[in-house]
Amino acid sequence: MPDAASRLTTLLEQLLETPLPVRVRAWDGSEAGPPGAPTLVVRNRRALRRLLFKPGELGLARAWVAGDLTVEGDLYTALALMSGLVWERGEDARGLGALLRDPRARAAVRGLVKLAGPPLPPAPPPEEARRPGHLHTRRTDRRAISHHYDVGNDFYEIVLGPSMVYSCAYWPAPGPDATLEQAQYDKLELISRKLALKPGQRLLDVGCGWGSMAVHAAREHGVSVVGVTLSQEQAVYARKRVADEGLTDKVEIRVQDYRDVTDGPYDAISSIGMAEHVGAARYLEYASDLHALLKPGGRLLNHQIGRRPQRDESEYHVDEFIDAYVFPDGELAPVGTTVTQLERAGFEVRDVESIREHYALTLRRWVANLEADWDRAVRLTSPGRARVWRLYMAASALAFERNRIGVNQVLAVKTPESGASGMPLRARTWGTPDA
């Protein structure tokens, strides 16, 4: 009888109608596939049962998170090779019913079922979130934010490094001397310049995270800052940072929904990596609320991940792995949709800057940080949670590099009826103090 790896490879190639680009090692120690390629290690038959009962991305994710499936060799190369088999062919949209209508696929599935053996499908790993269905109520948003951010501040310190900035850094030409900490400082300074922050102004930082933007704006530009987050753990950490910096008279950190902020007006608002949590159904409300909180002439800097538009936008669906394990209820929109919604809320959009390549560089640094302190990261969370983050960040780095997703800084102004926006005639001079 053929060994498990050969049988598995043959059946998968029959099902997918294409050769597997990676090597396979099965639970019996056998191997098959192209020599020298990254190796997909199928540690047990349970991995097959996960894939059979949830074909495509979510089944693969469950097997990876549970430790039933892993990769030996370069993870980025493995993901790049496998992307054409899963993410770029819509396999997660094909259920077992669709597979069984194809005679060849039906035969392959029968073979895989026999190889996988009983019993019923395994339960999802405990790291999988309960998903209420993109309601974006205050309650569901709090639950989603807690799932993602209340993993443990010590864990985030490993991944993010001393800057504790969980958004795209702003890099110079990449090289061995470019540090993550300096690139994150430069990003916060870029945002501060775009907002034209000055001493005595009030800044609202929506989704303030661990307080990095709030501390930077108060320390470097002398503004008073209110930072809001739904994460209790983030707020505790941010308040300590503020106290350690001696900025308690300048910075207030609140556990508060942005929809409940009523103490405007503010001179400026920063929203950095937060709007992805808002959802399409609530985005105009989000934009309108921020518009109402600004003074006339006030500026909004909206830093947000975007996706490529689809011919039929009704076919957009949230990435199953991201939704289940990383950002429950997160949604991405094309940058054009974001600009339109901001304009509908009353903003004048003055600048849009894509920094897509910068996020790929940032994610690769975060992956390297996690891998360098892997054992401690596992102790602080769980093996499954650490695997979630390694896969999520590595796959996201490739998605940014391949232009499947991007990230954009949109600068918008609450321009008064007079039309006096307060913007310089030559806007792209953010690096100079008087811009």
N, C-alpha and C positions, 0 to 999 in steps of 0.2 A: 504494500500500500504506500502511495506517495507520502512524504513527510508533510506536516501541517503547513509549513511555510509555502511549499510548492502548491499544495491544494488551495490554500487561501489566495495566493497570487493569481492562479489560473481562474478561479471563480470571480475574483474582483475584476480582472481584466475582461472577462466575459460580460460581467454586469455593466461595466463602464464603457466597454467597446473601445478601449485604448490601453496600451501598455502602461504599467505602473512605472513612474519615473523614480521611485525610491526603492530601496532594498527592504525586505521584510524578514524579521526574525520572529518566529512563533514561540509559544509557551513550551514546546518540546525541545527548544534549542536549535531547530533547523532554520536555515536561511535560504532565501531565493531573491532574485532580482539583480539589477545592474551592479557590478562590483564598483566600489569606491563611492557610491551614492550614499547620502544620509540613510540611516536605517530606522524604519518604523518598527518599534518593538511592541508586539502584541503579547502582553504578559500572561493573559489567560483567556479562556473562552468567553468570559463575561463581557469583554470588550466587543466581541462579535454580536452578542445579544443586545448590547446597547445600540449598535449600529443598525441592526435589523429592525428593531422596534422604533427607532427614530433615525431614519436614513439622513445622511448629510451632516450639516454643521453641528447641530445640537447633539446628535449621537456621538460624534467625534469629541466634542467638548466634554461631554459627560465621562467618556472613557478616559480622556486626558486628566481631568480634574480628580477622578477617582484613583488615578495611578494605574489603571488597566492598560493604558497605552502611553508610550513615551517615544522620544526620538534620540538616537545616538548620532553624533555628528553635528554639523552646523544647523542650528534651528532655523535661521533665516533662509538658508538654502532649501531646507526641507519644506518650509511653508511656501516658498516661491514655487517649488516644483508641484506641490499639491494644490495650489490655488486654482489651477486650471481644471482640477478634478472635482472640486467642491464649490468654492466661492464664486467662480466665474462661469459655472454651468447650471446654476440654479438647482442643484441636487436637493437642497433642503426644501424645495417646493414640491418634490415628488414623494408622495407617500407610498406605502406598500401597495395600495390599490393600483396606482399608476404603474408601478414596476411589474405587477403581476399580469398586466394586460399584454406585456411583451413576452413572447414565448421564450426567447433566449434569456431575457432577464429572469423570467419565472424559473427556468431551469437552474440558473446561477443562484437564485435565492433559495431554492430547495437544497442545493448543495451547501450553502452557507448555514442554513438552519440545521442541517445534519451535522455539520462540523461544529457549530456552536453548542448544540446539545441543550437539554433542559437546564433549569426550569424557566419560569416566566421572566419577563424583563426585570432587571435589577432596579431598585429605587434610585432616583436621582441622588447625586452627592449632596450632603447637607449644606454645602456652600451655594446651592442654587436658590435664587430668590423666589419668593411667592409673588407672582405678577398679577396685579388687579386689572390690567388692561388699559393703561395709558389714560387714566381718569384725570390726573393732574389736579386733584383736590389738595387742600392743605395737608390732610392726613396722609394721603398716598405719597405726596412729595416728601414729607418728613421721613416716611418709612424708606423710600428709595434712597434718599440722601444718607440716612443712617446705615443702610446696607453697604454703601460704597465708601463712605468716609470714616465711619466709626469702626474701622478695622484695628486701630491702635496707632497712636502717634509715633511710638517707637518703630513700628514697621514702616511708616511713611518716611521717617528720618533715614532709614536704610536706602529706600528707593530714591527719594528726592534729593538727599544730601542736605547740607547745612542751610541752604536757601529756603527750603520748605515751600517752594513754589510749584504748584501742580498745574502748570500750563506751559505752553510752548515757550522756550527760551529764544533769545534773539542773538544769533551767532555772527561773529566775523567770519572771514574765510577760514574753513575748518583746518585745524592743524593740531599738533601735539601740545601747543601752549594754550589752546582755547579751553577754558574751564567752564563747567556747568554753572558754577556759582557766579562768575563774571557775566556769563550770557544771560542768566536770570536777572541780575542787577541791571544789565543793559535793557532788558525787556521792560522792567518796571520803570526805568528812566525814560524810555521811549514813550510809554503811555503817559507818564507825567508831563512830558513836553507836549504831547498832542493835546492834552487837556489844559495846557498853559497854567499849571498850578502855581499859585502865589501865596505868600504868607497872609494869613487872615481869612482865606477862603474856607468853605466847607465842602468836603468830598464825601459822597456816599459810595462805599465799596460793596456792591451787591454780590453775594456769594464770596465772602472775604477769605475763606479757607483758613489757613493758619496765621493770618495776619500780615503776610509779607508786603502786600501793596499798601495796607494801612500804615505800617511802620515806616516804609520807604517814603511815602508821601509826607508824613508828619516830620520825619527826621531830616529829609533832604530838601523839602520845599515849604515847611512851616505851616502846613494846612491843618485844620481840624477835621478829623475823620470819624465817621460812623461806619463800622463794618458789620454786616449782617450775614449770618449763616444759620442753617437748620441743624447743624451738627454740634451736639454738646461737646464732643471730644475736641473738635476744632476750636470751639470757643474757649475752652479751658486753656489750651495751648497758646492761642493767640493772646489772651489776657496776660498770661505769664510773660510772653515776649514783650508786650507793651510795657509791663511793669519793669522788666529787666532793662529796657531801653530808657526808662525814665520819662515815658511819654503818656502817663495816665491822664495828664491834663489836656492832651491833644487827641487821644484815640479812645473811642468807646466801642467795645465789641458786644454785639447783641445776638442772642439766639432768637431770631425773628424772621418771619416770612417777608419777603420784599413787598408783598401786597398789603402788609400791615404797617408799613412805614408811613407815618403821617406828619413828621416834623420837618417837612421841607419849608422853604425852598433851599436847594443846594446849588452851589456854583458849578459843580461837576459831579459826574457819576462814572465810575468804572465798573464794568461787568466783564470779568475775565474768566472764561471757561465755565460760565454758569448758565448761559442761555440755552445750551444743549439740553438742559433738564426741563425747560419750560413746556415744550410740546407745541405742535402746530395749532391745536385748537385754542391755546391760551396765549399765543405769541403777540397778537395785537393788544391784548389786555396788558401783557408785560411791557410792551413798548409805550402804551398810553400811560401806564402808571409811572414809568420813569420820566416821561415827558412832563407829567404833572408835578413831579417832585423837583424839577429844575427851575432856576430863575430864568427870565428872558435873557437870551444870549449864552446860557449855560451849555456846556458840552457833555456829550455821552461818548465814551469809548467802549464799544461792544466788541470783545475779542471772542470769536466763536468758531468752532469747527463746522465746516460745511461739506456737503456731498455734491457729486455731479448730478445735474438735473436728468430726469428720465423723460422719454417721449410721452409716456402716459404716467403722470404723477400719482394716479390712483393705484398704480401697481407697486408703489414704494412700500416696503415693509422693513421693520426694524431688524437689524442683525440679531439672530437668535442667541448666539453665544453672549454678545454684549448685553442683551436684554436680560438674560437669565443669570449672568454671573458678575457683570461689571456695573453697568448703569441701568438698573431697572427703570423703565418708562422714559429713557433717554430717546430723543429724536433728533435727526439731522435734517437740515434744509439747505437747498442751494443758496449761495450768497445773494443771488438776485431776488429770491423770495424774502430774505432777511431785509435787504434794502427797501423793498416795496412795503413791507410791514412797518418799518421805521418811518417811512414817508407818510404812510396812511395815518400813523399816530400823530403826525404834525412836525416831525423832525425834518431838517434840511441836511441831507447826507453830503458831506464835504470831502471825504477821502475814504477810499477803500484800498487797503494794502494786503496782498496775499503773502503770507510767510510760510507756505506749505513745506518747503524743504527744511526749514528750521525745526519743524516738529519732528521730522524723521530723525534728525541729529539728536534732538532732546530725548526721544524715546530710546534710542540706542544707548545713550548714557544711562538712562534709568535701568534698562535691562542689565547693563554691565554692573551697576551698583547692586542690584538684587542678586545676581549670580555670584558676585564677590563675597557676599555675606549671607549665602543661602541657608546655612544651618541655623543661624540666628533668626532669620526671617521665618523659617518653619516653626521654630520654638515660640515665636511671638504671636503667630496666627494659627496656621494648620498647614500640613503638606498640601492639601487641596487648594487653600487660598493662595499660597505661594505659587502653585502651578497656574492658577487662574491669571495672576498678574504677569507671570513670565510669558505666557501665551498671548495674552491680550496686548501687552506692550510690543512684543516682537512682531505680531501680525499687524498692529497699527502702524509701526514704522514702515513696513513694506507697503501698506495702503497709502500712506503719504508719499512715499517715493514713487509709486506708480500712478499718482494722480487719481486714485479712486476716491480719496477724501482730501480736503484742504483745510486751512485755517486762515481766517481773515480778521483784520482789525478795521472796523467801520467807525469812523469819526463822524458824529452827527451833532447838529446845533439846534437848540430851541430858538430859532431866529424870530425876533419880534416883528411886528407888522411894519416897522420902519424899514426892515430889510438889512439893518446893521448887524451882521453876523459876528463881528469882532475877529474874524479870521484874517491872517496875513494874506497879502496878495499872492505871495509865493509860499504855498502851504508846506511843501516838502523841504522844510528847513528845521526839522524837529530837533536836530542836534545842537542848535544854537540857543543860548539862554533867553533871547528876546523873541523867539518864534511864537 
